[in-house]
Amino acid sequence: MPIADFSLKGRTAVVTGASRGIGESIARALAENGADLVIAARKQESLEGVAAAIRKDFGVKCVPTACHTGDPNAIAALFAKVKAEFGRCDVLVNNAATNPYFGPAIAMELPAFDKTFEVNVRGYFVAAQCAARMMVEQGKGSIINVASIAGLSPGAMQVVYSMTKAAVINMTKGFAKELGSSNVRVNAICPGVVETKFASVLINTPEIYDQFIKQIPLGRHAQPSEMAGLAVYLASDASSYTTGAAFVADGGMTA
């Protein structure tokens, strides 16, 4: 066995929010290292092309499955399908998130508040529950929660989104403590500014973007693929003694 074993051959990974951006990049990286996949997002049609490309490029199984992670019943159905298709779940990447409101906290309406927590916190929690039950039964597994540096220090005009990402980091640590004795590891990735549709408001608004760039020692924002290496590490046996950690990938912004 190599000193650092990044192989995921024979393992099944579930990636939510996988139709584009960070989720798609992570799914492709896991597949490149041998994992079979179930990829999820709200719309089935948005997943079909991603799944076809993954199967063609890497020769692994990839099952696209529509799932709205704001709906606990949809999450349960997703993992029932994982069980039926593969019989196991070795890796969960909780990535599907929402940010329906960007602006002053005092002007945010409660429906947007509720939606943000339903997807970003409750959705992560329910998916982690479903995956962890299978992993405990197997005696091994890795849960990776995609959080944000906003969970470490609130972003301007993003108070509630930042609250949810702080909850994800704390959830990660709590699950890690509870599941460690079952050899199930739980870690988080905290991206900085990444070029995705999700972050388009930040990147495409010069007066906001210029302020961010001044705070980043590397002097640029990230591409989604630059988050994928951490996910492969955390999914694989290379990180066998790593749990309860929140890894920052932000170009030095929070240094």
N, C-alpha and C positions, 0 to 999 in steps of 0.2 A: 504494500500500500504506500502511495506517495506521502510525504510528510504533510502536505496540504492537499487534501482530497476534495476537489470541487465537483466530482462526478455526481450526477443526479439520476443516472441510469437506473431504471426499475422503480422510480418513485413517481407519485402522482401529486401534482401541484394545482391548487385552485387560486386563480388570480381574479379579483373583482376590479371593476373599472378598467377592463383590459382592451377596450375598443380603440384606444388612442393614448397618446402621451406616455406618462410614466408607467402605467399599467401594461400597455402594449410592449414597451421596451423591456420591462421585467419579464413578461411572458416569453418573449423571444429569447432572452438570455437564459432563462431556465430550460427552455427547449434545446438551445444550443449545447447545453451541458447534459442533455439526455432525458430530461423529465417529460413525462406525459402530462397533458394539461386539460383542465376544465377552465375555460375563460368565460367571464360573466360581465355583463353590462345591461343597461335597461332595454336596449333595442337589439333584437336578434339580428337584424340586417346589418347593423354596424359591426357585428362580431364575425360574420361569415367570411369576409375577405381576409381578416386577420388570421382566422383559423386556417384557411386554405393556404395562405402564405407560410405559416408556421409548419404545416404538414409538408409542403413542397420543399422548404429550405432545410428542414432538420430531420425529416423522416420519423417524427414522433406522432403519437395520437394527440389530437387536439379537438375537444368537444366544446363548441360554442353554445352557451345557455343564457337566455334572457333572464335577468334577475334584478328586481328593484330592491336594493338593500335597505330601503326605508320600510320595507314590508317583511316582518318576521316570518310570515308564512311562505313568502317567496324564497327566503334564505333556507328555510327548512327543506323546501322542495329541491333547491339547488344541491344540498348535501345528500338528499335521498338519491338524486341522480348520480352524484359522485360515487356513492356506495354501490349503486346498481351497475354502473359502467366499469368501475375499477376495483371495488371492494375495499378500498383504503384511501386515506388522505394523509400524505406525508408532509405537505407544505401548504400553508394558507398565506396568501398575501392579501391583506385587507387594504385595498387601495381606493375603492369607490368612495367619493366624497362630494360634497356640494358646498357652494357658497353663494346663496341666492341674493345676498345683500352686501353691497360695498358702500359704506357711508357712515355717518355719525351714529353712534350707538343709541343716542337719545331719540333718533327718528326711526329706529327699526321697529317694524310691526311684528306682533307675536307669531303670526303664521310663518314668517320667514325664520324667526327664532326656533320655532318647533321643528320645522323642516331640517334645519341645520343640525340640530341635536339628533333627530330621528335617523338620519343617514350617517353622520360622522361619529356618533357615539353609540347609540343603540344598535345601529347596523353592524358596527365593528364588534360590539359585545356579543350579539347573537351569533354572528359568523364564527367568532372565536369559540363560543360555547359548542357549536355544532362540530367544528373541526377538532376541538380538544377531546370531545367524547370519543371520537374515532381514534385519535392519536393515543389516548390513555389505554384504550383496548389493545392497540398495536404494540405499545411499550416504547414509542418513539415518535417524534414529530417536531416541526418547527413552524411557529406562527410569526409572521412579519407584519407589523402594523406600519403603514405609511402615515406618519404624523407630519410635522412641519416645524421649522424654527419659530413660527408664530406661537407654538405651544410652549416655547421657552421664554419668549419676550413678545408681547402682543404687537401685531402689526397695526399701523395706522388705518383707521376706517374698517378694521376687521376684528372688533372686540369679541363678538360671539363666535366667529370662526376660530379665533385664537383660543377661546375658552374650550371649544370642542377638541382642539389638538392638544391642549394641556391635559384634558381628560384622557385622551388616547395614550399619552405618555405614562400617566399614572396607572391606567388600566393595564398597560404592558407590564409594568413592574409588579402589579398585584397578581396577574395571571402567572408571571414567571415564578413568583414565590409559591403559589399554590400548586403549580404543575411540575416543578423541578424534580420532585421525588418520583414522578412518572416518566422521567426522561423526555419531557416535552419542553422545548425551549421557546421563549417568547421575547422578541426584540422589536425595536422600532427604528425606522429611518426618518430623519428629520431633514427634508430638502429645504434649500433656500429658494432663490428665485429661479424657476425652471421654465423654459419656453414651451408652454402648453396652452391650449385653449382656456384652461382654468385660470391661468395667470395673465391672460391677454390684456386685462385692464391695466395691470402693473406695467407690462412691457410696452404697451402701445400708447401710454400716456406719458409724454416726455417729461413733464414736470415732476411726476412721481418716479419714473424710471431713473432719471438723473440723480435723484436723492439716494435711491438704492445703490446704484453703481458706485457712488462715492464711498459707500460703506463696505464694498467688497474688495479685499486685497487683490484677488485675481483679476479684477477689473472687467468682469463680464458675468452674464447670467449663464446657467447651465442648460445643456440639452437633456432630454429625458433619458437617453442612453447612459448618461453619467451617473444615474441612480441605480442602474441595473447590477453593477458589480457588487455593491453591498448586499443586494438581495441574493445573489448567487452564493456569496460567502455565508450569509446567515441561513440559507436553505440547506447548505451542504455540511458534511462532517468536518470541513475545515474550521467551523465555528463550534465544535462539539462542547467547548467549555464556556460558551458565551450565552448568557441569558439575562434578562432584565435590563438590557442596555438600550440607550437611545443614541444612535449614531448620527452625527450632524454632517451633512454634505452641502455646504453653503458658500464655498469659495473663500472661507475665512471671515464671513460677515459677522459672526458672533464671537470671533476670537478675542 
